[in-house]
Amino acid sequence: MSIETTELDTAEKIATIPIEQIDVSRPSLFQKDTIGLFFDRLRKEDPVHYCPESKVGPYWSVTKFDDVMAVDTNHKVFSSEAKLGGIAIQDMHAVEGALELEMFIAMDPPKHDQQRKAVNSSVAPSNLKLLEPTIRERACQILDDLPVGEEIDWVDKVSVELTTMTLATLFDFPWEERRKLTRWSDIATAAPETGIVESYEARRKELIECAMYFKGLWDQRIKQEPKNDLISMMAHSPATRDMPFLEFLGNLLLLIVGGNDTTRNSISGGVLALNQNPEEYRKLNEDPSLITSMVPEIIRWQTPLTHMRRTALQDYEIGGKQIKKGDKVVMWYLSGNRDESVIENADQYIIDRKNPRHHLSFGYGIHRCMGNRLAELQLRIIWEEIHKRFAKVEVTGEPERLFSNLVRGITKLPVRLHAR
């Protein structure tokens, strides 16, 4: 059966589900990559949709670009506070035995602003300029070590390696142990059903090991003169130097996941998108200057974090629906990035799109991703260096996707490299 027939059959089945029974929180929909068909239907029929019953409890889905933007930029009505549930569809402290972590992305002002400011300069334009030669050198090293003509796993050999190297540089982390950062990033958002961790207890144990490792680095840095790495910045800033243990761990995990998961999955997603759209690959090979506009298009297309969640602090109306105080409101960035009423030909991957940075993948408002320029820098560098070496990165098999409703992850991507 062809892909088209299978998709049509699935679309027909989805069309028969009563709208009130649609539950887009199921991780299997993201792993099978059928979630787009559900979002298509919600955007058309019920763009602000209430799901009364699910494994994560009742929640509202906000699926259109402008409505997502309205929620994201209104932190006075829609809270990110951990004690109210936090920033993901799964309540932060709902899982039995989970660590009650706090992190600045799951805080409201003024504390959010103070803690974010403490680390923001690590990804300021001046620091990125200093980082660029290092990232490029490491990208070249990774690509030069790859075998031409043999099947390899692009995720492990390139996507994970480049982002982990960059993260280790930002933290000034012991180089030979940098893959610990990959592991901690993976388990930070993993449930036992993903296969990444055996149980929540095992996850808890590994996260405490992560915190103790970083505490050792913190204790070293606090005795030294302030430097440009993230740990030194937190250790010396008045807003973060006296953080309680679980807040320290929470902020570390935020920086690890933010610096790793998003960029890594965009590096993999870009290769997959070009293979699925050969005309765009042809355009790129003929005009590598299109890398500049392709990078934000990759980030829109992949949407590495599918959603962010807020909790309503008062009754409020969105898209004609009455949200009640205390309701869980989920902003589906993945859906908003396919909203045809705002993005022309939103369901197409177009590397020379006219306004490619007009997307939701980094969020908006006070919680907009502070590392967005670093993510774009890494993607630009890796694609510039890929173009110099390879005529094509050919995908040779089906991608394996992460079982998650939060991280839109590609866990395996078999490819074969063709030299120029």
N, C-alpha and C positions, 0 to 999 in steps of 0.2 A: 504493500500500500504506500502511495507517495506521501511525502510530508504534507503537501497541500490538502490531500484527502483526510489525513489524520487530524489536521488542525480544523478543517471544516466540520468534521464529525464532532470534535471536542466543542467547537463553537456552538454547534446545534444543540448539544447536550446542555451547555451552559445557559443557552437562551431559554431552556425549559425550566430552569430552577426558579422558584418564586423569589422575587427580589429580596424579601425580608429574611430568606434563609442563606443568603450569600455571606460567607465568612472568609475574608481575605487574609486572615491572620495565620492560616495553616501553612507551616513551613514547606510541606510537600509541594504546594503550588509553585513555590519559588525554585525548588530543586528540579522540578519537571519543566520549569520555564513556561508554564501555562497561565501564570498569574495575569499576563497582559490581557488575555481574553476577558477575565473577570473585571479588570479595571476599565476596559473599553465599555462594557455594559453599564457599569456604575456611572461613568462620566456621562453617558447618553441618557440614562433613565433615572438615576438617583445619586447625583454627584456628592451630596452630603448624606451619607447612608448610616443608618443605625443597625448594629448587630446586637441583638438582645442577649445572645448566649454564645459563648465560645470558651475554649480552654484558658483564655486570658481574661475572661469576664466580658461584660458588655462594653461596647466602645463605638464611637463615631468614626467613620472613615471620611476624610476630606480628600477628594480625588482630582479637583480641577486646579489649574495653576494659580489663578487669582485668589481663590479661596484659601489655598495653602499659604500663599504669601500673606494674606490678611491675618491668619492665625499666627504665623511665624513672627510677624513684626509687632504683635500686640502682647507683649510679656506682662502687661498690667492685668489682663483678663485671663491669659492662658499661661499657667505656671509650669516651670520645669523642676520644681522642688522635689528632691528625692523622697522626702517624708510623705508627699502626696502621690508618689508612684514613679516620679522621675521622667525620663526622656524616651523610653521604649514602650512598646505595646504590652510587654510583660512587666508588671510592677517590679520595681527595683528590689524591694525587700520581701517579696511575696513567697519566694521559694524557701522551703524549710531548710535550715542550716546554712542559708546564704549569708555571706558577710554583708553587714550593713554599711556598704561603702558610700562615701560622699565624694563628689567631684564638681568642679566649677560649672561644667555644662549642665549639671542637675541642681543648680542653684539659681535663685533670682537675685536681682540687685538688692543691696549694694555689694554683698559678699562676692557674687559672681564677678563683678567688674574688677574688684581689687585683686582676686586671684588670677584672673585671665591676664591682667596687665603685668603681673609678675613674670610671666613666661612669653608674652607676646613678642618681645624684641628678638627672640631666637629666630623668628621667621619674618622679621622686618626686611624690607628690600635691601638694606645695606648688608645684612648678614647673608642673605641669599646670594648676593654678588660674590661674597667671600667663599660660599659653599659651592658655587657652580663649577669651578675647576676640579674640585675633589669629586663631585658627583660624576662629571664627565670622565675623569680618569678611571673611576671604578666601573662605569658603564662600558668603557672601551675594554677594560680587563675582562669583564664578564663575557662580552660578545666575542672577543678574540679567542677565548678558551672553548667556544662551542664548536662541535664537529659539523662540517657541512655534509649534507646528504644522508645523515643518520637520523632516525627518529629519536627525539628527546621530549621531555616534559618541560614545556615553556614556563609553567608556573614555578616549578622548583628551581630550574636553572637560571631563569632571568627575573621574573616578577618578584619572587620572594627574596632573591639574593640582592637585587638593587635596593629595594625598599629597606631591607634589614641593614645593609651597609650604611645607608643614609641615616637611619634611625640611630645606629650605633655612633655615628659621627655627632649627631645632635645631642646625645646623652654623654658623649665622651665615654662610651661603654667599652669594657675590655674586648678587644677585637676578636680574639680567638673564641670567645663565648657568645658572639653576637646572635647565634641561632636560638639562644634562650629567649631573646626578644620576640622571635617568630612564634615560639611555643606559647609564651605568655599572652601574646596578641590573640592567638587562636582560642585559648581556653577562656579568655576574658568574657567572650560573648557566647560560649558554647554550653548547650544543655546535653545531658547524657545521651539523648536519642540521636545526636549528631555523630556519635562514635569517636569524638575527639577526647572526651573524658568519660571515665567509667561511671562516675556518680558525682553528685553535688559535693559530697564529702571529699572525694579525691580532688575535685576542682578547688575547693576551699584550701586544701593542704598545699597545692601548687601555688596558689595566689599568695599565701602567707610566705612561702619560700621566696617568691618574687619580691615581696615587700622587704624581707630580711636582707636579701641580696642588695637591694637598692639602699637600704638603711646603712649598709657598710660603705657604699659609695658616698652617701650623704655625709656620714661622719668624717670621711676623708676631705670632702669639698668644703665643709663648713670651717675647717681649720686652715684652709688655703685662701689666698686672695680671690675675690669674685672673678669668675670667667664667663665665657659666652655659652657654655653648655647648659642644658635645661635643669640638671640637678643643682648645679652651682647657683643658677638664678633663683630656684625655689628655696635653697638653703639660706640665701642671703637676703631675700626679700622680706620686709616686715609683714606682708600679707600672707606669706606661706611658710615662714621658717618655724612657726610654732603650731603647725597643723597637728591635730590628733592622728593617731596611727592609721585609722580607716579612711580618713580624708587624704592622707599622704598616699596610701595605696590607690585610692580611687582616682586621684589626679594623675598618678603615674600611668595607670591603665588607660585612662582617657588619652594621654599623650602617645602611648604605645599603639593603641588601636587606631587613633586618628592618623598617626604617622605611617602606619603599616597597611592595614586592611584596605583602605580606600585607594591608595596609589597602586598597590599590588594588583588589585582586581581590575583597575582601569588599564594597566599594562597588558594583562591577559585579555580583557574585553576588547581592546583595540585591535589586537591580532585577529580575534575571532570575527569582529565586525568587518574588517577588510576582506577576509576570506568569504564571508557571506555576501559581500557586495563588491564583486570583482571590478566593476566599472570605477568604483572609488579607488581601488588599489591601482588601477591603470592611471588615474588622475595623479595619484601621489608619486608614482614612478616617473611620470612625465614632468611633474612640477613639485619638487620637494619643499618649495616655499609654502605650500599648503599645510605643512606640519603645524604652523602657527594657528590656523583655524581648526585643524583636525583635533588638536589636543582638547579644547573645551567640548567639541562634539563627541569625542570618546567618553568624556566624563558625564555628559548628558545622557548618552546612549546607554552606558553601563549603569549609571546611578548606583554607585557602590554601597551607599546606605539607603535602603528602600524607604525608610520613614523616620520621623521623629514624632514623639508624643507629647502632649501637654494635658494639664488638668484645669478645667474651667474654675475660676475663682468666683464667678457670679453667673447668673442666667445671661445668655447672650444668643443672638441670632446669627447664623451663618447660612448663606444660600437658601434663605427662607425656612430653615429648620431651627427649632428652639432648643438650644443646648442648656442643660440645667447645671447649676453650681455643683461641682464635684464630679461631673462627667469626664470620662477619658476621651480625648480628641486626638486622633491619629492623622498626621499630615503625610500622605503618601507621595513622597517626592518622585518615585518611579512612575506613578500615574500622571502627576502634574507635568512631568517631562515628556509625556506623550499627548498632551492636550492640544488638539488641532485648532482650537479657537484662539490660541495664543502663539503657538509655534507652527509655522507653515510646514506641511509635510512632516509632522512630528514623528510619524511611524517609519520614516526613512532615515538612513544613515548617510549624511551628506557632508563631505569633508571641507567643501568650500561654502558652507552655509554663511549667509550674510551677517547674522548677529549671533555667533555661536556661544557667546558667554551668557546669553539670556536663558538660563536654566536654573533648576532648583537644587541641584546635587549638593551644593555647599550650604544650603539653607539661607535664611535672611534674618535681619534684625540683630539683636545683641549676641545671639548664639551662632552667627555665621561662622563657618569653619575658618579658624585662624590660620591654618596651614594650606589654604587653597592655592596660594602662589607657589608654594614649595611643591605641591602635587603637580601643578602645571609645568614647573621647571623640570622635574624628574621625567615627566612624559615627553616633553619637548626634546630633552637631551637624548633619551633612549631612542626615540624615533629618528633623530638626526644621525645617530651612530648606526642604527639598523640600516638606514637608507644607503649609507656609504659602503656597507659591506655586503648586503644581501638584496638580490633582485626580488626575492619573495620569502616570506615566512609562511610556509604552506601548512595549514591545519590538516592532519592526516586521519583524525578520528573524532568521535563525539566528545565534547567537553564534559567533565564531571562537575556538578554544581553543589554548592553547600546547602545543607538542610538547615535553613535559617530564614526567618521572616524579617530580619534586620540587616544583615550583611549580605549583599548580592554577590556572593563569592564564587569564583571558579577554582576548584581544587586541583584539577588536572586538565592539561591541554596538550595532546600529542601533536608535535609539529616536525617538519623537515625543512632545513634551511637550503636555499639555492643561492649560490654565490653570484656576485655581479661579474 
